[in-house]
Amino acid sequence: MTPQGEPLVTLAGVSVALGGQSILTDIDLAIRRGEIVTVVGPNGSGKTTLMRMIIGAVAPTAGRIARAPGLRLSYVPQRLAIDPSLPITAGRFMNLPHRRDPGRVAAALTRAGLGGLGSRPVSALSGGQLQRLLLARAMLSEPDLLILDEGAAGLDQPGVAAYYARVEQLRAETGCAVLMVSHDLQVVMRASDHVICLNGHICCEGTPESVSLSPAYLG
């Protein structure tokens, strides 16, 4: 296990070009165990490319990525399209693509605030419950790094607050690092330790408070 505070993922001078177009330029970034890092930026700023590069789905065209040995990653997508006619319960969804220990499944659902809902059809879950279900399934693999792609998108204000409170609780309970991707600093501000403002390059970074006052972010 990587010691507390040691970088899990380090990007040094990383650039990405896709189809001859520059997407990211000269990115330096370290994600350490136990911290919540949020990447904010407008649509088209390279947030998704950065996330896919950290996962390993996109290779950098320049620079270097270092990952801690044996690093376990879990990814929670922004949205999950589920056919409402598909007869799948929350508990069965947790067992995809292979069966898990029932005790671990029940514990993960409870930790995500879904205790007792294992027999409920996924199509009957609210938007907030569905996002927490995705969180619960991601945490089954006991990740060192949990990556959330705008996980609270589409939720109302109380739902957003509850979602990020749940993320903070999971970090506190497991010690995992969290990388959150968002377009809005205000909705993730209270849950973040470190914020990176991205727009093809790192415009500014620091605490949520310092970034929210930065001319690079405000501009």
ROTOR-778630 format. One record per residue: z, x, y of N, C-alpha, C, O in turn; chain. Coordinates in Angstrom, 1 decimal, padded with zeros to 4 digits, m for minus. Each point is the difference from the previous one (the first is absolute). Last residue first. Example, Ala and Ser with C-alpha at 12.3 -4.5 7.8 and 13.67 -1.06 7.14 Angstrom:
{{007.1 012.8 m002.2} {000.0 000.9 001.1} {000.8 m000.8 001.1} {000.1 000.5 001.1} "A"}
{{m000.2 m000.2 m006.8} {000.0 m000.9 001.2} {000.0 000.9 001.2} {000.7 001.0 000.0} "A"}
This chain:
{{m015.2 m011.7 035.2} {m001.4 000.0 000.4} {m000.9 m000.5 m001.0} {m001.2 000.0 000.3} "A"}
{{005.8 000.6 m001.2} {m000.1 m001.1 001.0} {m001.5 m000.1 000.5} {m000.4 m001.1 000.3} "A"}
{{001.7 004.7 m003.2} {000.1 m001.3 m000.7} {m000.3 m001.2 000.9} {m000.7 m000.9 m000.3} "A"}
{{000.7 005.2 002.1} {m001.0 000.0 m001.0} {000.0 m001.3 m000.8} {m001.1 m000.5 m000.3} "A"}
{{004.5 001.5 003.5} {m001.2 m000.4 000.7} {m001.2 m000.1 m001.0} {m000.9 m000.9 000.1} "A"}
{{006.1 000.1 m001.6} {m001.0 001.1 000.2} {m001.3 m000.5 000.6} {m000.5 m001.1 m000.4} "A"}
{{004.6 m001.3 m001.1} {m000.1 000.3 001.4} {m001.1 001.0 000.3} {m000.2 000.4 001.2} "A"}
{{001.2 m001.9 m005.6} {m000.2 m001.2 000.7} {m000.1 000.2 001.5} {m000.6 m000.8 000.7} "A"}
{{001.7 004.4 m003.7} {m001.4 m000.4 m000.1} {m000.3 m001.2 000.8} {m001.1 m000.1 000.7} "A"}
{{005.6 001.5 m001.0} {m000.8 000.9 000.8} {m001.5 m000.3 000.0} {m000.7 000.1 001.0} "A"}
{{003.7 m002.8 m003.6} {000.3 m000.1 001.4} {m000.9 000.9 000.9} {m000.6 m000.4 001.0} "A"}
{{000.6 000.7 m005.8} {m000.7 m001.2 000.5} {000.1 m000.2 001.5} {m000.9 m000.3 000.7} "A"}
{{001.1 005.3 m002.4} {000.8 m001.2 m000.3} {m000.8 m001.2 000.5} {m000.8 000.1 000.9} "A"}
{{m002.6 003.5 m001.6} {001.4 000.2 000.3} {000.8 m001.2 m000.4} {m000.4 m000.7 m000.9} "A"}
{{m005.0 002.3 002.4} {000.9 m000.3 m001.1} {001.4 000.3 000.5} {000.2 000.7 000.9} "A"}
{{m005.9 m001.2 000.7} {001.3 000.3 000.3} {000.9 m000.3 m001.2} {m000.5 m000.8 m000.9} "A"}
{{m004.3 000.9 000.6} {000.1 m000.1 001.5} {001.4 000.4 000.5} {000.2 000.7 001.0} "A"}
{{m003.3 000.5 m005.4} {001.4 m000.4 000.3} {000.1 000.1 001.5} {000.0 001.1 000.6} "A"}
{{m004.7 m002.3 m002.7} {000.8 001.2 000.0} {001.4 m000.5 000.3} {000.2 m001.2 000.3} "A"}
{{m003.3 m002.0 m001.0} {m000.9 001.0 m000.4} {000.7 001.4 000.0} {m000.4 000.9 m000.7} "A"}
{{003.3 m004.1 002.2} {m001.3 m000.6 000.4} {m001.1 001.1 m000.2} {m000.6 000.6 000.9} "A"}
{{006.4 m001.8 m001.6} {m001.3 000.6 m000.5} {m001.2 m000.7 000.6} {000.0 m001.3 000.2} "A"}
{{005.7 002.3 000.0} {m001.0 m000.8 000.7} {m001.4 000.6 m000.3} {m000.2 001.2 000.4} "A"}
{{005.3 m001.1 m002.9} {m001.2 000.7 000.3} {m001.0 m000.9 000.6} {m000.4 m001.0 m000.6} "A"}
{{006.1 001.2 m000.4} {m001.2 m000.7 000.3} {m001.1 000.9 000.4} {000.2 001.0 000.7} "A"}
{{005.0 m001.3 m003.3} {m001.0 000.9 000.7} {m001.3 m000.8 000.1} {m000.4 m000.7 m001.0} "A"}
{{004.3 m001.5 m000.7} {000.6 001.3 000.4} {m000.9 000.8 000.9} {000.4 000.6 000.9} "A"}
{{m000.3 m006.2 m001.8} {m000.6 001.3 m000.1} {000.9 001.1 000.4} {000.7 m000.1 001.0} "A"}
{{m000.1 m004.9 m000.8} {000.1 000.5 m001.4} {m000.5 001.4 m000.2} {000.0 000.6 m001.1} "A"}
{{m000.1 m003.1 005.3} {001.4 000.2 m000.4} {000.2 000.6 m001.4} {001.0 000.5 m000.3} "A"}
{{m005.4 m001.4 002.2} {000.7 001.0 000.8} {001.4 000.2 m000.6} {000.5 001.2 m000.2} "A"}
{{m004.4 m004.1 m001.0} {000.6 000.9 m001.0} {000.9 001.0 000.7} {000.6 000.9 m000.7} "A"}
{{m003.0 m004.3 003.1} {000.5 m000.7 m001.2} {000.7 000.9 m001.0} {000.7 m000.4 m000.8} "A"}
{{m002.8 002.0 004.9} {001.2 m000.8 000.3} {000.6 m000.6 m001.3} {001.2 m000.2 m000.1} "A"}
{{m005.3 002.8 000.3} {001.2 000.8 m000.1} {001.2 m000.9 000.1} {001.1 000.2 m000.6} "A"}
{{m006.1 m001.2 m001.3} {000.9 m000.4 001.0} {001.4 000.7 m000.1} {000.7 m000.3 m000.9} "A"}
{{m004.4 000.6 m002.1} {m000.7 000.1 001.2} {000.9 m000.3 001.2} {m000.4 000.2 001.2} "A"}
{{001.4 002.1 m006.4} {000.0 m001.2 000.9} {m000.9 000.2 001.2} {m000.4 001.1 000.3} "A"}
{{002.7 001.1 m005.3} {m001.2 000.0 000.9} {m000.1 m001.3 000.7} {000.1 m001.0 m000.6} "A"}
{{003.8 004.3 m002.1} {m000.5 m001.3 000.4} {m001.2 000.2 000.9} {000.0 000.8 000.9} "A"}
{{003.1 002.0 m004.7} {m001.0 000.2 001.0} {m000.6 m001.4 000.3} {m000.6 m000.7 m000.9} "A"}
{{005.4 002.9 m001.4} {m000.9 m001.1 000.2} {m001.0 000.4 001.1} {000.4 000.4 001.1} "A"}
{{003.3 001.9 m005.0} {m000.6 000.1 001.3} {m001.0 m001.2 000.1} {m000.4 m000.6 m001.0} "A"}
{{005.0 000.6 m002.1} {m001.4 000.3 000.0} {m000.5 000.1 001.5} {000.7 m000.5 000.9} "A"}
{{003.8 m000.7 m002.9} {m000.3 001.3 000.6} {m001.4 000.4 000.1} {m000.3 001.2 000.4} "A"}
{{002.8 m005.3 m002.0} {m000.7 000.9 m000.9} {m000.2 001.4 000.5} {m000.2 000.9 m000.7} "A"}
{{002.5 m004.6 003.1} {000.5 m000.1 m001.4} {m000.6 001.1 m000.9} {000.6 000.5 m000.9} "A"}
{{m001.9 m000.9 005.6} {001.4 000.3 m000.1} {000.5 000.1 m001.5} {000.8 000.8 m000.3} "A"}
{{m005.2 m002.3 001.2} {000.1 001.4 000.3} {001.5 000.5 m000.1} {000.2 001.0 m000.6} "A"}
{{m001.0 m005.6 000.2} {m000.6 000.7 m001.2} {000.1 001.5 000.2} {000.4 000.7 m000.9} "A"}
{{000.8 m003.5 004.5} {001.0 000.0 m001.0} {m000.4 000.7 m001.3} {000.7 000.7 m000.6} "A"}
{{m003.7 m001.1 004.3} {001.1 000.9 000.3} {001.1 000.0 m001.1} {000.5 001.1 m000.3} "A"}
{{m004.0 m004.2 m000.1} {m000.5 001.4 m000.2} {001.1 001.0 000.3} {000.1 001.0 m000.8} "A"}
{{000.8 m005.5 001.7} {000.0 000.3 m001.5} {m000.5 001.4 m000.3} {000.5 000.6 m000.9} "A"}
{{m000.6 m002.1 005.4} {001.4 000.2 m000.4} {000.1 000.3 m001.5} {000.8 000.8 m000.5} "A"}
{{m005.0 m002.0 002.2} {000.4 001.4 000.3} {001.4 000.3 m000.2} {000.4 001.2 m000.3} "A"}
{{m001.9 m005.6 m000.5} {m000.8 000.9 m000.9} {000.5 001.5 000.3} {000.2 000.7 m000.9} "A"}
{{001.5 m004.3 003.6} {000.6 000.1 m001.4} {m000.7 001.0 m000.9} {000.6 000.7 m000.8} "A"}
{{m002.3 m001.4 005.2} {001.3 000.6 000.1} {000.6 000.1 m001.4} {000.6 001.0 m000.4} "A"}
{{m004.6 m003.4 000.7} {m000.2 001.5 000.2} {001.3 000.7 000.1} {000.1 001.1 m000.7} "A"}
{{000.0 m005.8 000.3} {m000.5 000.6 m001.2} {m000.2 001.5 000.1} {000.3 000.8 m000.9} "A"}
{{000.9 m003.4 004.7} {001.1 000.2 m000.9} {m000.4 000.7 m001.3} {000.8 000.8 m000.6} "A"}
{{m004.4 m001.7 003.6} {001.0 001.0 000.5} {001.2 000.2 m000.8} {000.4 001.1 m000.3} "A"}
{{m004.7 m002.8 m002.3} {000.5 m000.3 001.3} {001.1 000.9 000.4} {000.4 000.9 m000.8} "A"}
{{m004.6 000.6 m002.3} {001.3 m000.6 000.0} {000.4 m000.4 001.4} {m000.4 000.6 000.9} "A"}
{{m003.7 001.9 m001.9} {m000.1 m001.4 m000.3} {001.3 m000.8 m000.1} {000.0 m001.2 m000.1} "A"}
{{000.1 006.4 m000.7} {m001.1 m000.7 000.7} {000.0 m001.4 m000.5} {000.0 m000.3 m001.2} "A"}
{{003.0 004.0 m000.2} {000.5 m001.2 000.6} {m001.1 m000.8 000.7} {000.3 m001.0 000.7} "A"}
{{m001.1 005.3 m003.0} {000.6 m001.0 m000.9} {000.5 m001.3 000.5} {000.0 m001.0 m000.7} "A"}
{{m003.0 005.3 001.8} {000.2 m001.2 000.8} {000.6 m001.2 m000.8} {m000.5 m001.1 000.0} "A"}
{{000.1 004.9 m002.8} {m001.2 m000.2 000.9} {000.2 m001.3 000.7} {m000.4 m001.0 m000.4} "A"}
{{003.7 004.8 m002.2} {m000.2 m001.4 000.3} {m001.1 m000.1 001.1} {000.1 000.5 001.0} "A"}
{{002.3 003.1 m004.9} {m001.0 m000.2 001.1} {m000.3 m001.4 000.2} {m000.4 m000.7 m001.0} "A"}
{{004.4 004.2 m001.3} {m000.5 m001.4 000.0} {m000.9 m000.1 001.2} {000.4 000.3 001.1} "A"}
{{001.8 003.9 m004.2} {m000.6 m000.4 001.2} {m000.7 m001.4 m000.1} {m000.8 m000.2 m000.9} "A"}
{{003.3 002.1 m002.7} {000.5 000.8 001.1} {m000.5 m000.4 001.3} {000.7 000.2 001.0} "A"}
{{m000.3 m003.8 m005.1} {m000.8 001.0 000.7} {000.9 000.9 000.9} {001.0 m000.3 000.5} "A"}
{{m000.6 m003.1 m004.6} {001.0 000.8 000.6} {m000.7 001.1 000.8} {000.2 001.2 m000.2} "A"}
{{m002.1 m005.1 m002.1} {m000.3 001.4 m000.4} {000.9 001.0 000.6} {m000.2 001.2 m000.2} "A"}
{{000.6 m005.9 001.3} {000.2 000.2 m001.5} {m000.3 001.4 m000.4} {000.7 000.5 m001.0} "A"}
{{m001.5 m002.3 005.5} {001.2 000.8 m000.3} {000.4 000.2 m001.4} {000.8 000.8 m000.4} "A"}
{{m004.6 m003.4 001.9} {m000.2 001.4 000.3} {001.2 000.8 m000.3} {m000.1 001.2 m000.4} "A"}
{{000.3 m005.9 m000.2} {m000.8 000.7 m001.0} {m000.2 001.4 000.3} {m000.1 000.9 m000.9} "A"}
{{002.4 m003.4 004.1} {000.8 000.1 m001.3} {m000.8 000.7 m001.1} {000.5 000.9 m000.7} "A"}
{{m002.6 m001.9 004.8} {000.9 001.1 000.2} {000.8 000.2 m001.3} {000.2 001.1 m000.5} "A"}
{{m003.1 m004.7 000.6} {m000.8 001.2 000.0} {001.0 001.2 000.2} {m000.2 001.1 m000.7} "A"}
{{002.1 m005.3 001.2} {m000.4 000.2 m001.4} {m000.8 001.3 m000.2} {000.2 000.8 m001.0} "A"}
{{000.9 m002.2 005.3} {001.2 000.6 m000.6} {m000.3 000.2 m001.5} {000.5 000.9 m000.6} "A"}
{{m003.8 m003.0 003.1} {000.1 001.4 000.4} {001.2 000.6 m000.6} {m000.1 001.2 m000.4} "A"}
{{m000.5 m005.7 m000.4} {m001.0 000.7 m000.7} {000.0 001.5 000.4} {m000.1 000.9 m000.8} "A"}
{{003.1 m003.9 002.9} {000.4 000.2 m001.4} {m001.1 000.8 m000.7} {000.4 000.9 m000.8} "A"}
{{m001.3 m002.2 005.2} {001.0 001.0 000.0} {000.5 000.3 m001.4} {000.2 001.2 m000.3} "A"}
{{m003.4 m004.6 000.9} {m000.6 001.3 000.4} {001.1 001.1 m000.1} {m000.3 001.1 m000.5} "A"}
{{001.3 m005.2 m002.7} {m000.4 000.1 001.4} {m000.6 001.4 000.3} {000.1 000.9 m000.8} "A"}
{{m000.5 m003.2 m004.1} {000.9 000.8 000.8} {m000.5 000.0 001.5} {m001.2 m000.2 000.2} "A"}
{{m000.9 m001.8 m004.2} {000.9 m000.9 000.7} {001.0 000.8 000.9} {000.8 m000.6 000.7} "A"}
{{m004.2 002.6 m003.6} {m000.7 m000.8 001.0} {000.9 m000.9 000.8} {m000.3 m000.6 001.1} "A"}
{{001.9 003.2 m004.7} {m000.2 000.8 001.1} {m000.7 m000.8 001.1} {000.2 000.3 001.2} "A"}
{{003.1 m002.7 m004.7} {m001.4 000.5 000.1} {m000.2 000.8 001.3} {000.5 m000.3 001.1} "A"}
{{004.3 000.2 m003.5} {m000.8 m000.7 000.9} {m001.4 000.5 000.1} {m000.2 001.2 m000.1} "A"}
{{004.0 000.5 m002.5} {m000.8 m001.0 m000.7} {m000.9 m000.8 001.0} {m000.7 m000.9 m000.5} "A"}
{{003.8 004.4 001.9} {m000.9 000.6 m000.9} {m001.0 m001.0 m000.7} {m001.1 000.3 m000.4} "A"}
{{004.9 m000.5 003.8} {m001.3 m000.6 000.3} {m001.1 000.6 m001.0} {m001.2 m000.2 000.2} "A"}
{{006.1 001.4 000.3} {m000.2 m001.4 m000.5} {m001.3 m000.6 000.2} {m000.2 m001.1 m000.4} "A"}
{{001.3 005.1 003.6} {000.8 m000.3 m001.2} {m000.2 m001.5 m000.4} {000.2 m000.8 000.8} "A"}
{{m002.1 003.7 002.8} {m000.7 m001.0 m000.7} {000.7 m000.4 m001.3} {m000.6 m000.4 m001.0} "A"}
{{001.3 004.1 004.5} {000.4 m001.4 000.5} {m000.7 m001.1 m000.7} {m000.1 m001.1 000.6} "A"}
{{000.0 005.9 m001.6} {m001.0 m000.4 001.0} {000.3 m001.4 000.6} {m000.8 m000.5 000.8} "A"}
{{003.5 002.4 m004.3} {000.0 001.0 001.1} {m000.9 m000.4 001.1} {000.3 000.2 001.2} "A"}
{{m000.4 m002.8 m005.2} {001.2 m000.2 000.8} {000.1 000.9 001.2} {000.3 m000.4 001.1} "A"}
{{m003.9 001.1 m004.1} {m000.1 m001.3 000.8} {001.2 m000.3 000.8} {m000.1 m000.4 001.1} "A"}
{{000.3 004.2 m003.9} {m000.9 000.2 001.1} {m000.3 m001.3 000.8} {000.0 000.1 001.2} "A"}
{{002.7 m000.3 m005.1} {000.7 000.7 001.0} {m000.9 000.3 001.3} {000.4 m000.1 001.1} "A"}
{{m002.3 m002.0 m005.0} {001.0 m000.9 000.7} {000.7 000.7 001.1} {000.2 m000.6 001.1} "A"}
{{m003.1 003.2 m003.7} {m000.7 m001.0 000.8} {000.9 m000.9 000.7} {m000.2 m000.2 001.2} "A"}
{{002.1 003.2 m004.2} {m000.5 000.7 001.2} {m000.8 m000.9 000.9} {000.1 000.0 001.3} "A"}
{{001.4 m001.6 m005.4} {001.2 000.2 000.9} {m000.5 000.7 001.3} {000.6 m000.3 001.0} "A"}
{{m003.8 m000.5 m004.5} {000.4 m001.2 000.7} {001.2 000.2 001.0} {000.0 m000.6 001.0} "A"}
{{m003.7 004.3 m002.4} {001.3 m000.4 m000.4} {000.5 m001.2 000.8} {000.0 000.1 001.2} "A"}
{{m005.2 000.4 m001.5} {001.1 000.8 000.5} {001.3 m000.5 m000.7} {000.0 m001.1 m000.5} "A"}
{{m005.8 000.9 m000.5} {001.3 m000.6 000.0} {001.1 001.0 000.4} {000.0 001.2 m000.4} "A"}
{{m005.0 m000.8 002.3} {000.6 000.1 m001.3} {001.5 m000.5 000.1} {000.5 000.0 001.1} "A"}
{{m003.6 000.2 002.7} {m000.9 m000.2 m001.1} {000.6 000.1 m001.4} {m000.7 m000.2 m001.0} "A"}
{{003.2 m002.5 003.7} {m001.4 000.5 m000.1} {000.0 001.4 000.5} {000.8 000.4 000.9} "A"}
{{003.1 m003.3 m001.0} {m000.3 000.7 m001.3} {m001.4 000.4 m000.1} {m000.4 000.6 m001.0} "A"}
{{002.2 m003.2 004.7} {000.7 001.3 000.0} {m000.3 000.8 m001.3} {000.2 001.2 000.0} "A"}
{{m002.0 m005.6 000.4} {m000.6 001.0 001.0} {000.6 001.3 000.0} {m000.6 001.0 000.0} "A"}
{{002.7 m004.5 m002.4} {m001.2 000.6 m000.7} {m000.8 000.9 000.8} {m000.5 001.1 m000.4} "A"}
{{004.2 m003.3 002.4} {000.5 000.9 m001.0} {m001.2 000.7 m000.8} {000.0 001.1 m000.3} "A"}
{{m000.9 m004.5 003.5} {000.5 001.3 000.7} {000.4 001.0 m001.1} {m000.3 001.2 000.2} "A"}
{{m003.2 m004.7 m001.9} {001.3 m000.1 000.7} {000.3 001.4 000.6} {m000.7 001.0 m000.3} "A"}
{{m004.1 m003.7 m001.0} {000.8 001.2 m000.2} {001.3 m000.1 000.8} {m000.1 m000.4 001.2} "A"}
{{m004.7 m002.2 m002.1} {001.4 m000.4 m000.4} {000.8 001.2 m000.3} {000.3 000.4 m001.2} "A"}
{{m004.6 m001.6 004.5} {000.4 001.0 m001.0} {001.4 m000.3 m000.4} {000.9 000.1 000.9} "A"}
{{m003.4 m002.3 002.6} {m000.1 m000.6 m001.3} {000.5 000.9 m001.1} {000.1 m000.5 m001.1} "A"}
{{m000.4 001.9 005.7} {001.1 m001.0 m000.2} {m000.1 m000.7 m001.3} {001.0 m000.6 m000.4} "A"}
{{m002.6 005.6 001.6} {m000.6 m001.3 m000.3} {001.1 m001.0 m000.2} {000.7 000.2 m001.0} "A"}
{{m000.2 004.3 004.0} {000.3 m000.6 m001.3} {m000.6 m001.4 m000.1} {000.2 m000.8 000.8} "A"}
{{m000.1 005.7 002.3} {m000.7 m001.3 m000.2} {000.3 m000.5 m001.4} {m000.4 000.7 m001.0} "A"}
{{003.1 002.5 004.6} {m000.4 m000.1 m001.4} {m000.6 m001.3 m000.2} {000.6 m001.1 000.2} "A"}
{{000.6 004.9 004.1} {m000.2 m001.4 m000.5} {m000.5 000.0 m001.4} {m000.7 000.9 m000.5} "A"}
{{002.1 003.1 002.6} {000.3 m000.9 001.1} {m000.1 m001.4 m000.5} {000.8 m000.9 000.4} "A"}
{{000.6 004.7 m003.9} {m001.1 m000.3 000.9} {000.4 m001.0 001.0} {001.0 m000.7 m000.1} "A"}
{{001.8 004.6 m002.4} {000.0 m001.4 000.1} {m001.1 m000.4 001.0} {000.0 000.4 001.2} "A"}
{{001.5 004.0 m004.6} {m000.8 m000.5 001.1} {000.1 m001.5 000.0} {m000.2 m000.7 m001.0} "A"}
{{002.8 005.5 m001.1} {m000.3 m001.4 m000.2} {m000.6 m000.5 001.3} {000.3 000.4 001.1} "A"}
{{000.7 004.7 m003.8} {m000.4 m000.8 001.2} {m000.1 m001.4 m000.4} {m000.4 m000.3 m001.2} "A"}
{{002.7 005.3 m000.4} {m000.3 m001.3 m000.4} {m000.3 m000.9 001.2} {000.8 000.0 000.9} "A"}
{{m000.8 005.7 m002.3} {000.2 m001.1 001.0} {m000.5 m001.4 m000.5} {m001.1 m000.1 m000.5} "A"}
{{001.3 004.9 m001.4} {000.4 m001.2 m000.7} {000.3 m001.2 000.9} {000.6 m001.0 m000.3} "A"}
{{m000.7 005.5 002.9} {m000.3 m000.1 m001.5} {000.5 m001.3 m000.6} {001.2 m000.4 000.2} "A"}
{{m002.5 000.5 005.0} {001.1 000.5 m000.8} {m000.4 m000.2 m001.5} {m000.6 m001.0 m000.4} "A"}
{{m003.3 001.6 004.0} {000.9 m001.0 m000.5} {001.1 000.6 m000.9} {m000.3 000.9 m000.7} "A"}
{{m003.6 000.5 004.8} {000.9 000.4 m001.0} {000.9 m001.1 m000.4} {000.6 m000.7 000.9} "A"}
{{m005.6 001.8 001.8} {001.0 m001.0 m000.3} {000.9 000.6 m001.1} {m000.6 000.4 m001.1} "A"}
{{m003.1 001.6 005.1} {000.7 000.0 m001.3} {001.0 m001.1 m000.1} {000.7 m000.3 001.0} "A"}
{{m005.7 001.7 002.0} {001.4 000.0 000.0} {000.6 m000.1 m001.5} {m000.7 000.2 m000.9} "A"}
{{m004.1 m002.3 002.0} {000.6 001.2 000.5} {001.5 m000.1 m000.1} {000.5 m001.2 000.0} "A"}
{{m003.1 m002.2 m001.7} {m001.2 000.9 000.2} {000.5 001.3 000.6} {m000.8 001.0 m000.1} "A"}
{{003.6 m004.7 m003.2} {m000.2 000.6 001.3} {m001.3 000.9 000.1} {m000.3 000.6 m001.0} "A"}
{{001.0 m004.8 m002.5} {000.2 001.4 000.1} {m000.2 000.5 001.5} {m001.0 m000.5 000.6} "A"}
{{002.5 m004.4 m003.1} {m000.9 000.6 000.9} {000.4 001.5 000.1} {001.1 000.3 000.2} "A"}
{{001.5 m003.0 m003.0} {m001.3 m000.7 m000.2} {m001.1 000.6 000.9} {m001.2 m000.2 m000.2} "A"}
{{006.1 001.2 m000.1} {m000.9 000.9 m000.8} {m001.4 m000.7 m000.2} {m000.8 000.6 m000.8} "A"}
{{005.0 m001.8 003.5} {000.0 m000.5 m001.4} {m000.9 000.9 m000.9} {000.3 000.2 m001.2} "A"}
{{m000.3 000.7 005.8} {001.3 000.3 m000.6} {000.2 m000.4 m001.4} {000.5 000.7 m000.8} "A"}
{{m004.4 m001.9 003.1} {000.0 001.4 m000.2} {001.3 000.5 m000.6} {000.1 000.8 m000.9} "A"}
{{m000.7 m005.3 002.2} {m000.7 000.3 m001.2} {m000.1 001.5 m000.3} {000.0 000.4 m001.2} "A"}
{{002.1 m001.8 005.2} {000.8 m000.5 m001.1} {m000.8 000.4 m001.3} {000.7 000.4 m001.0} "A"}
{{m002.9 000.5 005.0} {001.1 000.9 m000.2} {000.9 m000.4 m001.2} {000.4 000.9 m000.8} "A"}
{{m004.0 m003.7 002.0} {m000.5 001.3 m000.5} {001.2 001.0 m000.3} {000.0 000.6 m001.0} "A"}
{{000.9 m004.7 003.2} {m000.2 m000.2 m001.4} {m000.6 001.3 m000.7} {000.4 000.3 m001.1} "A"}
{{000.4 m000.2 005.8} {001.3 m000.2 m000.7} {m000.3 m000.1 m001.5} {000.7 000.6 m000.9} "A"}
{{m003.8 000.1 004.8} {000.1 000.9 m001.1} {001.3 m000.2 m000.9} {000.2 000.8 m000.8} "A"}
{{m002.1 m003.4 004.7} {000.6 001.3 000.5} {000.2 001.0 m001.1} {000.3 001.1 000.2} "A"}
{{m002.0 m005.9 m000.1} {m001.0 001.1 000.1} {000.6 001.3 000.4} {m000.8 000.9 000.2} "A"}
{{003.6 m005.0 001.3} {m001.0 m000.1 m001.1} {m001.1 001.1 000.2} {m000.4 000.3 001.1} "A"}
{{005.0 001.0 001.2} {m000.9 m001.2 000.0} {m000.9 000.0 m001.2} {m000.1 001.0 m000.8} "A"}
{{005.0 001.2 000.6} {m001.2 000.3 000.6} {m000.9 m001.3 000.0} {000.2 m000.8 m000.9} "A"}
{{004.6 003.5 m001.4} {m000.5 m001.2 000.8} {m001.3 000.4 000.6} {m000.3 001.2 000.3} "A"}
{{004.0 000.3 m004.4} {m001.2 000.4 000.7} {m000.6 m001.2 000.7} {m000.3 m001.0 m000.7} "A"}
{{005.4 002.7 m001.3} {m000.9 m001.1 000.3} {m001.2 000.6 000.7} {000.2 000.7 001.0} "A"}
{{004.2 000.8 m004.4} {m001.0 000.4 000.9} {m001.0 m001.1 000.2} {m000.5 m000.6 m000.9} "A"}
{{005.7 001.5 m001.2} {m001.0 m001.0 000.2} {m000.9 000.5 001.1} {000.4 000.1 001.2} "A"}
{{002.9 002.8 m004.8} {m000.3 m000.5 001.3} {m001.1 m001.0 000.0} {m000.8 m000.1 m000.9} "A"}
{{002.7 002.4 m003.0} {001.0 m000.7 000.6} {m000.3 m000.5 001.4} {000.8 m000.7 000.6} "A"}
{{m003.4 004.9 m002.6} {000.8 m001.0 m000.8} {001.0 m000.7 000.9} {000.8 000.7 000.8} "A"}
{{m005.1 001.2 001.7} {001.2 000.5 m000.7} {000.7 m001.1 m000.8} {000.0 m001.2 000.4} "A"}
{{m005.1 002.6 001.9} {000.8 m001.1 m000.4} {001.2 000.5 m000.9} {m000.3 000.5 m001.0} "A"}
{{m003.5 001.6 004.9} {000.9 000.2 m001.1} {000.9 m001.2 m000.2} {000.5 m000.6 000.9} "A"}
{{m005.3 002.6 001.8} {000.9 m001.1 m000.3} {000.8 000.4 m001.2} {m000.5 000.6 m000.9} "A"}
{{m004.0 000.6 004.4} {001.2 000.6 m000.5} {001.0 m001.0 m000.2} {000.4 m000.7 000.9} "A"}
{{m006.1 000.8 000.0} {001.3 m000.8 m000.2} {001.0 000.9 m000.7} {m000.2 000.6 m001.0} "A"}
{{m004.8 m000.3 002.9} {001.1 000.9 000.2} {001.4 m000.7 m000.1} {000.8 000.1 001.0} "A"}
{{m004.6 m003.5 m001.0} {m000.2 001.4 000.4} {001.3 000.7 000.2} {000.9 m000.5 000.7} "A"}
{{m003.9 m004.1 m003.0} {001.3 000.6 000.4} {m000.2 001.5 000.3} {m000.8 000.6 m000.6} "A"}
{{m003.0 m003.3 000.0} {001.0 m001.1 m000.1} {001.3 000.5 000.5} {000.7 m000.6 000.8} "A"}
{{m006.3 001.9 m000.4} {001.4 000.5 000.1} {001.0 m001.1 000.0} {m000.1 m000.9 000.9} "A"}
{{m005.0 000.9 m003.1} {000.8 m000.5 001.2} {001.4 000.5 m000.1} {000.7 m000.1 m001.1} "A"}
{{m004.2 000.6 m002.3} {m000.4 000.8 001.1} {000.8 m000.4 001.3} {m000.3 000.6 001.0} "A"}
{{001.2 m002.6 m005.3} {m001.3 m000.3 000.4} {m000.5 000.7 001.3} {m000.8 m000.6 000.8} "A"}
{{005.7 001.3 m001.1} {m000.7 m000.9 m001.0} {m001.3 m000.4 000.5} {m000.2 m000.5 001.1} "A"}
{{004.5 004.4 m000.2} {m001.3 m000.6 000.4} {m000.6 m000.8 m001.1} {m000.1 000.5 m001.1} "A"}
{{005.1 001.9 002.7} {m000.8 m000.8 m001.0} {m001.2 m000.4 000.7} {000.1 m000.6 001.1} "A"}
{{004.4 004.5 m000.7} {m001.1 m000.8 000.6} {m000.8 m000.7 m001.1} {m000.1 000.5 m001.1} "A"}
{{005.1 002.5 001.9} {m000.9 m000.8 m000.8} {m001.0 m000.8 000.9} {000.4 m000.6 001.0} "A"}
{{003.6 004.0 m000.4} {m001.4 000.2 000.5} {m001.0 m000.8 m000.7} {m001.2 000.4 m000.1} "A"}
{{005.4 m000.7 m002.4} {m000.1 001.1 001.0} {m001.5 000.1 000.4} {m000.8 000.4 m000.8} "A"}
{{004.7 m003.8 m002.0} {m001.4 000.2 000.4} {000.0 001.0 001.1} {000.7 m000.1 001.0} "A"}
{{002.9 m001.6 m005.1} {m000.3 000.8 001.2} {m001.4 000.1 000.3} {m000.8 000.4 m000.9} "A"}
{{004.9 m003.2 m002.3} {m001.4 000.2 000.3} {m000.2 000.7 001.4} {000.7 m000.4 000.9} "A"}
{{003.6 000.0 m002.7} {m000.7 m000.5 m001.2} {m001.5 000.2 000.1} {m000.7 000.3 m000.9} "A"}
{{005.0 002.6 003.3} {m001.2 m000.8 000.1} {m000.6 m000.5 m001.3} {000.0 000.8 m001.0} "A"}
{{005.3 m000.1 001.8} {m001.2 000.9 m000.2} {m001.2 m000.9 000.0} {000.0 m001.1 m000.4} "A"}
{{004.4 m000.8 000.8} {m000.5 000.6 001.2} {m001.2 000.9 m000.2} {m000.7 000.3 001.0} "A"}
{{003.9 m001.2 m005.1} {000.0 m000.8 001.2} {m000.6 000.8 001.2} {000.4 001.1 000.3} "A"}
{{m002.0 000.5 m005.1} {001.2 m000.1 000.8} {m000.2 m000.9 001.2} {m001.0 m000.1 000.6} "A"}
{{m001.9 m000.6 m005.1} {m000.1 000.8 001.3} {001.3 m000.2 000.7} {000.5 m001.1 000.2} "A"}
{{m000.9 000.9 m005.6} {000.0 m000.9 001.2} {000.0 000.9 001.2} {000.7 001.0 000.1} "A"}
